[in-house]
Amino acid sequence: MLSLTCPCCGITAEETEFTPGGEAHLTRSGPGSSDSSYEAYMFQRKNPRGVHFERWRHAYGCGKWFIAARDTVTLEVFGTYPAQTTEPPAEIVTQIRARRPDWTPEPQGAA
């Protein structure tokens, strides 16, 4: 089971206290976008084996959204940070690279 720390209120709890919200750092598509870009935004998500950035909500706590960087194979959590952050903080990237030297981040918004 995952153990996550909410960066907004500082509480560490099991994943059952949180609600997953899917892939983080997506380029949003809406009115005025092409059909193909909207389709990609709505239905084409990454499902990586390895490092992944996900949105989570502290449903049974402060209710705020945040982002967790974790490994989908080992369930290792590298860190969490507020949802308003547009890219992973340097200290989390450093932690990931220390444990996964072959990891290379994908460009933000790439699908």
Buried (B, 14 or more C-beta within 10 A) or exposed (E): EBEBBBBBEEBEBEBEBBBEBEBBBBEEBEEEBEEEBBEBBEEEEEEEEEBBBBBBBBEEBBEBBBBBBBBBEEEBBBBBBEBEBEBBBEEBBEBBBEEBEEEEBEEEEEB
